[in-house]
């Protein structure tokens, strides 16, 4: 999992930026808090996806 760390953080940062901008344009009362929540969710999905892919690769080898 360590080799994918930069990818997961990049995914989280991009989602944070895009969600903050989108929520700011929609005039949401707390765009940063909601953006952090969405970024964490995207980060966790990317970690889960990597773990599942590695697990599947190990089973096939």
MITORDREN-822898 format. One record per residue (C-alpha): x, z, y. Coordinates in nm, 4 decimals. Example, Ala and Ser with C-alpha at 12.3 -4.5 7.8 and 13.67 -1.06 7.14 Angstrom:
2
{X 1.2300; Z 0.7800; Y -0.4500}
{X 1.3670; Z 0.7140; Y -0.1060}
***
This chain:
61
{X 0.0000; Z 0.0000; Y 0.0000}
{X 0.2920; Z 0.0529; Y 0.2371}
{X 0.3682; Z -0.3167; Y 0.2580}
{X 0.0228; Z -0.3859; Y 0.4073}
{X 0.0323; Z -0.1082; Y 0.6697}
{X 0.0948; Z -0.3449; Y 0.9621}
{X -0.1916; Z -0.5694; Y 0.8530}
{X -0.4379; Z -0.2793; Y 0.8389}
{X -0.3363; Z -0.1459; Y 1.1796}
{X -0.3572; Z -0.4962; Y 1.3289}
{X -0.7072; Z -0.5433; Y 1.1899}
{X -0.8123; Z -0.2085; Y 1.3354}
{X -0.6611; Z -0.2859; Y 1.6764}
{X -0.8224; Z -0.6299; Y 1.6993}
{X -1.1633; Z -0.4924; Y 1.6002}
{X -1.1231; Z -0.2091; Y 1.8523}
{X -1.0454; Z -0.4517; Y 2.1337}
{X -1.3221; Z -0.6980; Y 2.0486}
{X -1.5847; Z -0.4330; Y 1.9882}
{X -1.4929; Z -0.2497; Y 2.3085}
{X -1.5278; Z -0.5703; Y 2.5099}
{X -1.8539; Z -0.6691; Y 2.3418}
{X -2.0068; Z -0.3240; Y 2.3776}
{X -1.8906; Z -0.3050; Y 2.7385}
{X -2.0700; Z -0.6333; Y 2.8133}
{X -2.3837; Z -0.4984; Y 2.6441}
{X -2.3676; Z -0.1932; Y 2.8727}
{X -2.3534; Z 0.0626; Y 2.5914}
{X -2.3180; Z 0.4221; Y 2.7225}
{X -2.0052; Z 0.5010; Y 2.5145}
{X -1.8292; Z 0.1717; Y 2.4319}
{X -1.4930; Z 0.3289; Y 2.3475}
{X -1.6361; Z 0.5787; Y 2.0993}
{X -1.8419; Z 0.3122; Y 1.9279}
{X -1.5400; Z 0.0801; Y 1.9271}
{X -1.3248; Z 0.3451; Y 1.7623}
{X -1.5927; Z 0.3989; Y 1.4979}
{X -1.6129; Z 0.0248; Y 1.4248}
{X -1.2331; Z -0.0122; Y 1.4242}
{X -1.1973; Z 0.2745; Y 1.1757}
{X -1.4642; Z 0.1175; Y 0.9568}
{X -1.2826; Z -0.2203; Y 0.9626}
{X -0.9515; Z -0.0452; Y 0.8902}
{X -1.1011; Z 0.1277; Y 0.5871}
{X -1.2517; Z -0.1963; Y 0.4581}
{X -0.9158; Z -0.3716; Y 0.4842}
{X -0.7441; Z -0.0856; Y 0.2966}
{X -1.0111; Z -0.0937; Y 0.0263}
{X -0.9835; Z -0.4731; Y -0.0035}
{X -0.6041; Z -0.4529; Y -0.0436}
{X -0.6297; Z -0.1771; Y -0.3023}
{X -0.8878; Z -0.3732; Y -0.5019}
{X -0.6732; Z -0.6865; Y -0.4875}
{X -0.3630; Z -0.4940; Y -0.6054}
{X -0.5615; Z -0.3249; Y -0.8821}
{X -0.6944; Z -0.6608; Y -1.0001}
{X -0.3455; Z -0.8123; Y -0.9918}
{X -0.2063; Z -0.5252; Y -1.2015}
{X -0.4830; Z -0.5677; Y -1.4593}
{X -0.4106; Z -0.9392; Y -1.4938}
{X -0.0348; Z -0.8891; Y -1.5398}
***
